[in-house]
Amino acid sequence: MTVEATLCAIISDGRILLQRKAAGRFGEGKWNGAGGKLEPGEDPVEGVIREVLEETGLRIREPRRHGRLDHYFGDRSVPAWSVHVFSATEFDGEAVGGEEGELRWFPVEEIPYGEMWENKTKFIYVSKTDQTSYKNTLNQEIPLKNPPFFPNAGSSSER
């Protein structure tokens, strides 16, 4: 069975809010956007708003849907995880870390790619360019809706 989840790039003043997952959490020690598993029957937009609030204390407004990342582990023919990817530039509150992990704002030029899951690195990288898709680990073409996260924030030679 595929786990449905969300991921959100929260962007403000040329910076992105990332979370380093706490010890014992899935993805521990890796930087990632806020997000998590959807509740049964939950709409992805409602889920990303709930997850961001739970993990960061921020109440995002009008999250922008960019597409979905399907994660395959091992030789499965169906994704283990299907992650609905959003960005948000409007929010209320102050970012406060908690049980899920440490929060930090990074300038977009200083995103810690070497400390992220490879597929998140690819997604943020592609989102900084004018590309509209990327290839996942099964070499399938994945369309991205509404790129980029960072208008005019670099060229395809950057990473």
WOWO-V953258 format. One record per pair of residues at least 12 apart in sequence whose C-alpha atoms are under 6 Angstrom apart, sorted by the first residue. I is the first residue (numbers start at 0). GAP is how many residues later the second one is. If there is no record, write none. Layout:
# WOWO-V953258
I | GAP
I | GAP
This chain:
# WOWO-V953258
1 | 77
1 | 78
1 | 79
2 | 78
3 | 33
3 | 34
3 | 77
3 | 78
3 | 79
4 | 31
4 | 32
4 | 33
4 | 78
5 | 29
5 | 30
5 | 42
5 | 77
5 | 78
5 | 79
6 | 26
6 | 27
6 | 28
6 | 78
7 | 25
7 | 26
7 | 27
7 | 77
7 | 78
7 | 79
8 | 24
8 | 78
9 | 77
9 | 78
10 | 78
11 | 77
13 | 93
13 | 94
14 | 90
14 | 91
14 | 92
14 | 93
15 | 89
15 | 90
16 | 87
16 | 88
17 | 13
17 | 14
17 | 15
17 | 85
17 | 86
18 | 12
18 | 13
18 | 14
18 | 83
18 | 84
19 | 81
19 | 82
20 | 79
20 | 80
21 | 78
21 | 79
29 | 85
29 | 86
30 | 85
33 | 18
34 | 16
34 | 17
35 | 15
55 | 39
55 | 40
55 | 41
56 | 38
56 | 39
57 | 34
57 | 35
57 | 37
58 | 32
58 | 33
59 | 30
59 | 31
60 | 29
60 | 30
62 | 24
62 | 25
63 | 22
63 | 23
64 | 21
65 | 19
65 | 20
65 | 78
65 | 79
65 | 80
66 | 18
66 | 77
66 | 78
67 | 15
67 | 16
67 | 17
68 | 13
68 | 14
69 | 12
126 | 20
126 | 21
126 | 22
127 | 20
127 | 22
128 | 27
131 | 12
